């Protein structure tokens, strides 16, 4: 009995001496806030290909020094990153290729390696020499989310698209199928950014993409998105 009481006492003592931040006086470090993008504005045309990037400073609860990481890519999923730059300043000037659509985002990391999520993704176009028309930006997915499950035989496909030439009229071709890449066109020259598909098969992977076209002959082929049926 005496041994049992001693064992319980030692267990409580060890537990009370555990890693409690409040007992040691240490404060748990938190990540900085997510930077808010300022310039270039979203879906804008940059006349100069030496682009000035700017964002608002993040806040840090512990007032730790912050370093910002700027990522620039030619796709909005950032699988084709052309430039990554880091520094303490809330802006950078980067020279890029003319006549190209770019996408950019920023995240903040403090001196204790706690990082924020990336900011929203902004797009812009660098002006090319003697170009009067620009291709639309890559379409952006709204629904269904990538690799999500659809619980019925009907799905509503939705996306968004923009063009720096604000007077351009955009139209859309939609491809859907069970093979990757999809080759069956299920919507042609659509004027709206949604399409309802019926008679889906059960327990099937579907792949789809959107081709964005303007009324001056330029087009942009979107990425392949995927969803599954139950």
C-alpha positions as CSV (number, residue, x, y, z in Angstrom):
1,X,0.0,0.0,0.0
2,X,2.8,2.4,0.9
3,X,4.5,1.6,-2.4
4,X,1.3,2.4,-4.3
5,X,0.9,5.7,-2.6
6,X,4.5,6.6,-3.3
7,X,4.0,5.7,-7.0
8,X,0.9,7.9,-7.3
9,X,2.7,10.7,-5.6
10,X,5.7,10.5,-8.0
11,X,3.4,10.4,-11.0
12,X,1.6,13.5,-10.0
13,X,4.9,15.2,-9.3
14,X,6.2,14.4,-12.7
15,X,3.0,15.5,-14.4
16,X,3.1,18.8,-12.6
17,X,6.7,19.3,-13.9
18,X,5.7,18.8,-17.5
19,X,6.3,21.2,-20.4
20,X,3.8,23.9,-19.5
21,X,4.6,27.2,-21.2
22,X,3.0,29.1,-18.4
23,X,5.2,27.4,-15.8
24,X,8.4,28.3,-17.7
25,X,7.2,31.8,-18.6
26,X,7.7,31.1,-22.3
27,X,5.2,32.5,-24.8
28,X,4.1,30.3,-27.7
29,X,5.2,31.9,-31.0
30,X,2.5,32.7,-33.5
31,X,2.8,33.2,-37.3
32,X,2.6,36.7,-38.8
33,X,-0.5,37.9,-40.5
34,X,-1.1,37.2,-44.2
35,X,0.2,40.1,-46.4
36,X,-2.3,42.1,-48.4
37,X,-1.3,42.7,-52.0
38,X,-1.2,46.3,-53.3
39,X,0.5,46.5,-56.7
40,X,0.3,45.6,-59.4
41,X,-3.5,45.5,-59.0
42,X,-5.3,42.3,-59.9
43,X,-5.9,41.6,-63.7
44,X,-4.0,44.7,-64.8
45,X,-1.7,45.5,-67.7
46,X,1.8,46.6,-66.8
47,X,3.2,48.8,-69.5
48,X,6.8,48.4,-68.3
49,X,8.2,44.9,-67.8
50,X,10.2,46.1,-64.8
51,X,7.4,45.5,-62.5
52,X,7.1,47.2,-59.0
53,X,5.5,44.8,-56.5
54,X,4.2,46.1,-53.3
55,X,2.2,44.7,-50.3
56,X,1.1,45.8,-46.9
57,X,3.2,44.9,-43.9
58,X,2.2,41.9,-41.8
59,X,1.7,42.2,-38.1
60,X,3.4,39.8,-35.6
61,X,2.0,39.3,-32.1
62,X,5.5,38.9,-30.7
63,X,7.0,41.7,-32.7
64,X,9.5,39.3,-34.3
65,X,11.4,40.5,-37.4
66,X,9.6,39.4,-40.6
67,X,10.9,38.3,-44.0
68,X,8.6,38.2,-47.0
69,X,8.7,35.7,-49.8
70,X,7.4,36.8,-53.2
71,X,6.5,34.2,-55.8
72,X,5.8,34.9,-59.5
73,X,4.6,32.2,-61.8
74,X,3.1,31.8,-65.3
75,X,0.2,29.7,-64.0
76,X,-2.2,30.3,-61.1
77,X,-1.4,27.0,-59.4
78,X,2.3,28.0,-59.1
79,X,3.7,24.9,-60.8
80,X,5.7,27.1,-63.2
81,X,7.4,29.5,-60.9
82,X,9.7,31.9,-62.7
83,X,10.9,34.0,-59.7
84,X,11.1,33.7,-56.0
85,X,12.5,36.6,-54.0
86,X,12.9,37.2,-50.2
87,X,13.6,40.2,-48.1
88,X,12.4,42.4,-45.2
89,X,11.1,45.1,-47.5
90,X,7.4,45.3,-48.4
91,X,8.1,45.6,-52.1
92,X,10.4,44.4,-54.8
93,X,11.1,45.4,-58.4
94,X,11.4,42.5,-60.8
95,X,12.2,42.5,-64.5
96,X,10.1,40.0,-66.4
97,X,9.5,38.9,-70.0
98,X,7.3,41.1,-72.2
99,X,4.0,40.0,-73.5
100,X,3.4,37.4,-70.8
101,X,0.6,36.7,-68.2
102,X,1.9,36.4,-64.7
103,X,0.5,35.4,-61.3
104,X,2.0,36.5,-57.9
105,X,1.5,36.0,-54.2
106,X,3.4,36.7,-51.0
107,X,3.8,35.1,-47.5
108,X,5.4,36.3,-44.3
109,X,7.9,34.4,-42.1
110,X,9.1,35.6,-38.7
111,X,12.5,35.1,-37.2
112,X,11.4,31.9,-35.4
113,X,10.4,30.3,-38.8
114,X,6.6,30.7,-38.2
115,X,5.0,31.4,-41.6
116,X,1.7,32.8,-42.7
117,X,-0.4,31.4,-45.4
118,X,0.1,32.8,-48.9
119,X,-1.8,35.9,-49.8
120,X,-4.5,35.9,-52.4
121,X,-3.2,35.4,-56.0
122,X,-3.1,38.4,-58.3
123,X,-2.6,38.4,-62.0
124,X,-1.1,40.9,-64.5
125,X,0.1,41.1,-68.1
126,X,3.4,42.7,-69.3
127,X,2.9,44.7,-72.4
128,X,4.6,43.3,-75.5
129,X,6.1,45.4,-78.3
130,X,3.4,46.6,-80.7
131,X,0.7,44.3,-79.4
132,X,-2.9,45.6,-79.5
133,X,-4.6,42.5,-78.1
134,X,-3.7,40.2,-75.2
135,X,-4.8,36.7,-74.5
136,X,-7.2,36.2,-71.6
137,X,-5.8,35.1,-68.2
138,X,-6.1,31.4,-67.2
139,X,-9.6,30.6,-66.0
140,X,-9.9,30.1,-62.2
141,X,-11.9,27.3,-60.7
142,X,-15.0,28.0,-58.6
143,X,-16.7,24.6,-58.3
144,X,-16.5,21.7,-57.8
145,X,-13.3,21.9,-55.9
146,X,-10.4,19.8,-57.2
147,X,-10.6,16.2,-56.1
148,X,-14.0,16.8,-54.4
149,X,-16.8,14.3,-54.5
150,X,-20.1,14.9,-56.3
151,X,-23.0,13.1,-54.7
152,X,-25.4,13.1,-57.6
153,X,-25.6,12.4,-61.3
154,X,-25.6,16.2,-62.0
155,X,-22.8,18.7,-61.5
156,X,-22.6,22.4,-62.0
157,X,-19.2,23.5,-63.4
158,X,-18.3,27.0,-62.5
159,X,-15.2,29.2,-63.2
160,X,-14.1,32.8,-63.7
161,X,-12.0,34.5,-66.3
162,X,-10.6,38.0,-67.0
163,X,-8.8,39.9,-69.7
164,X,-6.7,43.0,-69.5
165,X,-8.4,44.3,-72.6
166,X,-11.6,45.3,-70.9
167,X,-13.5,45.8,-74.2
168,X,-12.9,42.2,-75.3
169,X,-15.9,39.8,-75.2
170,X,-15.0,36.4,-73.7
171,X,-16.5,33.0,-74.6
172,X,-15.8,29.5,-73.4
173,X,-15.3,26.0,-74.6
174,X,-15.7,23.3,-72.0
175,X,-14.1,19.8,-72.2
176,X,-15.1,16.9,-70.0
177,X,-14.3,13.2,-69.9
178,X,-13.1,10.2,-67.9
179,X,-9.6,10.4,-69.6
180,X,-6.9,12.8,-68.8
181,X,-6.7,15.1,-70.7
182,X,-10.4,15.3,-71.6
183,X,-11.1,15.5,-75.4
184,X,-15.0,15.7,-75.5
185,X,-16.3,19.2,-75.9
186,X,-19.5,19.5,-73.8
187,X,-19.9,23.2,-74.2
188,X,-19.0,25.5,-77.2
189,X,-18.8,29.3,-77.4
190,X,-20.5,29.7,-74.0
191,X,-21.2,33.3,-73.0
192,X,-21.6,32.4,-69.3
193,X,-19.1,31.0,-66.8
194,X,-21.1,27.9,-65.8
195,X,-22.3,24.7,-67.3
196,X,-24.6,22.0,-65.8
197,X,-23.7,18.4,-66.7
198,X,-26.2,15.6,-66.3
199,X,-26.1,11.8,-66.4
200,X,-22.8,11.3,-64.7
201,X,-21.6,7.8,-64.0
202,X,-21.3,6.5,-60.4
203,X,-17.9,6.0,-58.8
204,X,-16.0,7.7,-61.6
205,X,-13.2,10.2,-62.0
206,X,-14.0,13.1,-64.3
207,X,-11.5,15.6,-65.8
208,X,-12.4,18.9,-67.3
209,X,-10.9,22.1,-68.6
210,X,-12.0,25.5,-70.0
211,X,-10.7,27.2,-73.0
212,X,-11.1,31.0,-72.8
213,X,-11.4,32.9,-76.1
214,X,-11.7,36.6,-76.8
215,X,-13.5,38.1,-79.8
216,X,-10.1,39.0,-81.5
217,X,-8.9,35.5,-82.0
218,X,-6.8,35.0,-78.8
219,X,-7.4,32.0,-76.6
220,X,-6.0,30.5,-73.4
221,X,-6.3,26.8,-72.6
222,X,-7.0,26.3,-68.9
223,X,-5.6,23.7,-66.6
224,X,-7.1,20.3,-66.1
225,X,-9.4,20.0,-63.0
226,X,-10.7,16.8,-61.5
227,X,-13.7,15.6,-59.5
228,X,-15.2,12.3,-58.5
229,X,-18.7,10.8,-58.3
230,X,-19.8,8.6,-55.4
